[in-house]
Amino acid sequence: MEFDDFGDILSFNDVLFLLGISKSTLLKLLHNGAIPAFRVGRQWRFNKSRLIAYTQKQQNNGQASF
């Protein structure tokens, strides 16, 4: 699956799947402000276009892992 297979707003589990990272890694990225996200109540949500820009920036910086 790719980003195009998802809507404009992604859930926590969607991002885990798309980035292929663990829950603890995603939480670390969220809490240190490295990955763009917002909260709806107690749940994290991610804007797809901002997440794509984040992943492209990581690739351009030569960082293979998230």
Short mmCIF file of the C-alpha atoms (twelve columns), coordinates in Angstrom:
data_MODEL
# 
_entry.id   MODEL 
# 
loop_
_atom_site.group_PDB 
_atom_site.id 
_atom_site.type_symbol 
_atom_site.label_atom_id 
_atom_site.label_alt_id 
_atom_site.label_comp_id 
_atom_site.label_asym_id 
_atom_site.label_seq_id 
_atom_site.Cartn_x 
_atom_site.Cartn_y 
_atom_site.Cartn_z 
_atom_site.pdbx_PDB_model_num 
ATOM 1  C CA . MET A 1  0.000  0.000  0.000  1 
ATOM 2  C CA . GLU A 2  1.026  3.563  -0.622 1 
ATOM 3  C CA . PHE A 3  -0.026 6.988  0.580  1 
ATOM 4  C CA . ASP A 4  -2.507 7.218  -2.306 1 
ATOM 5  C CA . ASP A 5  -4.472 4.333  -0.812 1 
ATOM 6  C CA . PHE A 6  -5.383 6.457  2.232  1 
ATOM 7  C CA . GLY A 7  -7.498 9.552  2.881  1 
ATOM 8  C CA . ASP A 8  -6.196 13.031 3.663  1 
ATOM 9  C CA . ILE A 9  -6.080 12.387 7.418  1 
ATOM 10 C CA . LEU A 10 -4.204 9.341  8.693  1 
ATOM 11 C CA . SER A 11 -4.554 7.504  11.979 1 
ATOM 12 C CA . PHE A 12 -1.738 6.390  14.251 1 
ATOM 13 C CA . ASN A 13 -1.998 2.819  12.935 1 
ATOM 14 C CA . ASP A 14 -2.019 4.012  9.316  1 
ATOM 15 C CA . VAL A 15 1.298  5.796  9.891  1 
ATOM 16 C CA . LEU A 16 2.800  2.779  11.654 1 
ATOM 17 C CA . PHE A 17 1.945  0.685  8.617  1 
ATOM 18 C CA . LEU A 18 3.055  3.201  5.975  1 
ATOM 19 C CA . LEU A 19 6.388  4.038  7.609  1 
ATOM 20 C CA . GLY A 20 7.071  0.498  8.786  1 
ATOM 21 C CA . ILE A 21 8.136  1.626  12.244 1 
ATOM 22 C CA . SER A 22 7.276  0.472  15.741 1 
ATOM 23 C CA . LYS A 23 4.785  2.124  18.059 1 
ATOM 24 C CA . SER A 24 7.569  3.235  20.394 1 
ATOM 25 C CA . THR A 25 9.501  4.838  17.529 1 
ATOM 26 C CA . LEU A 26 6.452  6.774  16.338 1 
ATOM 27 C CA . LEU A 27 5.691  7.932  19.867 1 
ATOM 28 C CA . LYS A 28 9.284  9.110  20.245 1 
ATOM 29 C CA . LEU A 29 9.042  11.074 16.988 1 
ATOM 30 C CA . LEU A 30 5.759  12.620 18.122 1 
ATOM 31 C CA . HIS A 31 6.927  13.629 21.565 1 
ATOM 32 C CA . ASN A 32 10.137 15.239 20.356 1 
ATOM 33 C CA . GLY A 33 8.241  17.130 17.626 1 
ATOM 34 C CA . ALA A 34 10.090 15.495 14.741 1 
ATOM 35 C CA . ILE A 35 6.975  14.331 12.901 1 
ATOM 36 C CA . PRO A 36 4.005  16.608 12.114 1 
ATOM 37 C CA . ALA A 37 0.761  15.582 13.808 1 
ATOM 38 C CA . PHE A 38 -2.191 16.853 15.804 1 
ATOM 39 C CA . ARG A 39 -4.474 15.428 18.440 1 
ATOM 40 C CA . VAL A 40 -8.197 14.848 18.363 1 
ATOM 41 C CA . GLY A 41 -9.063 14.101 21.948 1 
ATOM 42 C CA . ARG A 42 -6.551 11.479 22.994 1 
ATOM 43 C CA . GLN A 43 -5.874 10.204 19.473 1 
ATOM 44 C CA . TRP A 44 -3.085 11.302 17.136 1 
ATOM 45 C CA . ARG A 45 -3.943 12.288 13.576 1 
ATOM 46 C CA . PHE A 46 -1.614 13.039 10.688 1 
ATOM 47 C CA . ASN A 47 -2.147 15.216 7.631  1 
ATOM 48 C CA . LYS A 48 -1.135 13.067 4.676  1 
ATOM 49 C CA . SER A 49 0.494  15.874 2.681  1 
ATOM 50 C CA . ARG A 50 2.592  16.980 5.677  1 
ATOM 51 C CA . LEU A 51 3.626  13.385 6.362  1 
ATOM 52 C CA . ILE A 52 4.670  12.928 2.729  1 
ATOM 53 C CA . ALA A 53 6.738  16.131 2.941  1 
ATOM 54 C CA . TYR A 54 8.335  14.839 6.165  1 
ATOM 55 C CA . THR A 55 9.283  11.505 4.583  1 
ATOM 56 C CA . GLN A 56 10.699 13.226 1.501  1 
ATOM 57 C CA . LYS A 57 12.772 15.522 3.716  1 
ATOM 58 C CA . GLN A 58 14.122 12.495 5.585  1 
ATOM 59 C CA . GLN A 59 15.057 10.811 2.303  1 
ATOM 60 C CA . ASN A 60 16.733 13.978 1.006  1 
ATOM 61 C CA . ASN A 61 18.753 14.231 4.225  1 
ATOM 62 C CA . GLY A 62 20.039 10.701 3.612  1 
ATOM 63 C CA . GLN A 63 18.328 9.194  6.635  1 
ATOM 64 C CA . ALA A 64 17.252 5.680  5.768  1 
ATOM 65 C CA . SER A 65 15.255 5.095  8.929  1 
ATOM 66 C CA . PHE A 66 12.583 7.132  10.647 1 
# 
